[in-house]
């Protein structure tokens, strides 16, 4: 009989790569890594395929957008071109503008260091999200993406399992209660687990691999 923990482990094994990892970001509690995650969250916020957004994050990093100052050293056209190389074309011009504005805002408000945002929020997740959502083109979807990934290095965010992650849990027969879901994996795996749950909502083959046909009748806690 397959238990919820068995299914969660299988999901981690088969889909447990964070979007930051996929974008080549080694996530640490440092200004550059957190900024690159913020950029990735902006890119993933639009109605565009996740693999294109990830490729765009890589191209922007290669162009020098690894810190707010680095982003401001690039021209608007260089940012547009980087997005274009990743085929991030529907939103390339507006996103290039938003990234420049966001970099300046981060420098003005937090001297380019998102750890200052975290400190001002005092561990309050709602405050962290509200502050992140001042970033141009981010919004609630983007702040959720950032927090899902950042819980790896900001423990006060744990467990961060938003509605998209819960939809993935529902699809493969896992609990939809956040606390019950979080207990299925070690705390240090929650970011990977959240990313994998989101992938389940987008990838039918992954869902089938985690819960083969006919398994629904054998679900157990």
C-alpha positions in Angstrom: 0.0 0.0 0.0 1.4 3.4 -1.0 1.4 5.9 1.8 1.4 9.7 1.5 5.0 9.8 2.6 5.9 7.2 -0.1 4.2 9.4 -2.7 5.8 12.6 -1.5 9.2 10.9 -1.7 8.6 9.7 -5.2 7.6 13.2 -6.2 10.8 14.6 -4.7 12.8 12.0 -6.5 11.2 12.7 -9.9 10.3 16.4 -9.9 12.1 17.9 -6.9 14.2 20.5 -8.6 13.5 24.1 -7.6 13.0 26.7 -10.3 16.1 28.5 -9.0 18.2 25.4 -9.5 16.8 25.0 -13.0 17.8 28.6 -13.7 21.4 28.0 -12.5 20.9 29.9 -9.2 22.6 28.4 -6.2 20.3 29.9 -3.6 22.0 31.2 -0.6 21.1 34.0 1.8 23.2 36.5 -0.1 22.2 39.7 -2.0 23.0 38.4 -5.5 21.3 35.0 -5.2 18.2 36.6 -3.7 18.1 39.2 -6.3 18.4 36.6 -9.1 15.5 34.8 -7.5 13.5 38.0 -7.5 14.2 38.4 -11.2 13.2 34.8 -11.8 9.9 35.4 -9.9 9.1 38.4 -12.0 9.7 36.4 -15.2 7.6 33.4 -13.9 4.7 35.7 -13.0 3.5 36.3 -16.6 1.4 33.9 -18.7 4.4 32.3 -20.3 5.8 28.8 -20.1 8.1 28.1 -17.1 10.9 26.8 -19.2 11.0 30.0 -21.2 11.0 32.1 -18.0 13.9 30.0 -16.6 15.8 30.4 -19.9 15.2 34.1 -19.8 16.6 34.3 -16.2 19.8 32.5 -17.4 20.2 34.9 -20.4 19.7 38.0 -18.1 22.3 36.7 -15.7 24.7 36.2 -18.6 24.0 39.8 -19.7 25.0 41.0 -16.2 21.7 41.2 -14.4 22.9 39.4 -11.2 22.6 42.5 -8.9 20.5 45.6 -9.0 23.5 47.7 -10.0 24.5 45.1 -12.6 21.0 45.4 -14.1 21.2 49.2 -14.2 24.5 48.9 -16.0 22.8 47.1 -18.8 20.8 49.1 -21.4 17.1 48.6 -21.9 17.9 47.1 -25.3 20.4 44.7 -23.9 17.7 43.4 -21.5 15.2 43.1 -24.4 17.8 41.2 -26.4 18.5 38.8 -23.5 14.8 38.1 -23.2 14.5 37.7 -26.9 17.2 35.0 -27.0 15.1 33.0 -24.5 12.0 33.6 -26.7 10.5 35.6 -23.9 9.0 37.8 -26.6 5.4 38.6 -25.7 6.5 40.7 -22.7 10.1 41.5 -23.5 9.9 45.3 -23.8 7.6 45.9 -20.7 9.6 43.4 -18.7 12.9 45.0 -19.6 11.5 48.3 -18.3 10.1 46.7 -15.2 13.5 45.1 -14.4 15.2 48.4 -14.6 12.6 50.1 -12.4 12.7 47.2 -9.9 16.5 47.4 -9.6 16.3 51.1 -8.9 13.6 50.6 -6.3 15.6 47.9 -4.5 18.6 50.1 -4.4 16.6 53.0 -3.1 14.6 51.1 -0.5 17.1 48.4 0.6 20.5 49.4 -0.8 20.2 46.5 -3.2 19.9 43.8 -0.4 16.7 41.8 0.0 18.0 40.7 3.5 17.1 44.3 4.6 13.5 43.7 3.4 13.5 40.5 5.4 14.8 42.3 8.5 12.3 45.1 8.3 9.5 42.5 8.1 10.6 41.0 11.4 9.7 37.4 10.3 6.1 38.3 9.3 5.3 36.4 6.1 2.5 38.8 5.1 4.9 41.8 5.5 7.6 40.1 3.4 5.0 39.4 0.7 3.6 42.9 0.8 7.1 44.4 0.5 8.0 42.1 -2.4 4.9 43.1 -4.2 6.1 46.7 -4.5 8.5 45.3 -7.2 7.2 46.2 -10.6 5.4 43.3 -12.4 5.6 41.0 -9.4 2.3 41.0 -7.5 0.8 38.2 -5.4 1.7 35.5 -7.9 5.3 36.5 -8.0 5.6 37.0 -4.2 4.3 33.4 -3.8 6.8 32.1 -6.3 9.6 33.9 -4.4 8.5 32.7 -1.0 8.1 29.1 -2.2 11.7 29.1 -3.3 13.2 31.3 -0.6 11.9 29.1 2.2 15.1 27.1 1.6 17.1 30.0 3.1 14.5 32.0 5.1 13.1 29.4 7.6 10.4 31.8 8.8 8.6 31.2 5.5 8.1 27.5 6.2 6.0 25.8 5.3 5.1 27.9 2.3 2.7 25.9 0.2 0.4 28.2 -1.8 -2.7 27.4 -3.7 -0.8 26.2 -6.8 1.1 23.7 -4.6 -2.1 22.6 -3.0 -3.6 22.0 -6.4 -0.7 19.7 -7.2 -1.2 17.8 -4.0 -4.9 17.3 -4.8 -4.0 16.0 -8.2 -1.9 13.2 -6.8 -4.0 12.4 -3.8 -1.9 14.1 -1.1 -3.4 16.1 1.8 -4.5 19.6 1.0 -3.9 20.9 4.5 -0.7 22.8 4.5 0.6 21.5 7.8 -0.2 17.9 7.1 1.4 18.3 3.7 4.5 19.8 5.1 5.0 16.9 7.6 5.5 14.5 4.7 9.0 15.8 4.0 12.0 17.2 6.0 11.9 20.9 6.5 15.0 21.4 4.3 13.2 19.7 1.4 10.1 22.0 1.5 11.3 24.3 -1.3 11.9 21.3 -3.6 8.6 19.7 -2.5 6.7 22.9 -3.3 8.3 23.2 -6.7 7.5 19.6 -7.5 3.9 20.0 -6.5 3.6 23.0 -8.8 5.1 21.0 -11.6 2.5 18.3 -11.1 -0.2 20.8 -12.0 1.6 21.5 -15.3 3.0 18.1 -16.2 0.6 15.2 -16.7 3.4 12.7 -17.2 4.9 13.6 -13.8 1.6 13.2 -12.1 1.2 9.8 -13.7 4.7 8.8 -12.7 4.1 9.7 -9.1 0.7 8.1 -8.9 0.3 5.4 -11.6 -3.2 4.6 -13.0 -5.4 2.8 -10.5 -3.4 4.0 -7.5 -6.2 6.3 -6.4 -8.2 3.4 -5.0 -5.3 2.4 -2.8 -4.5 5.9 -1.3 -3.5 5.8 2.3 -2.3 8.3 4.9 
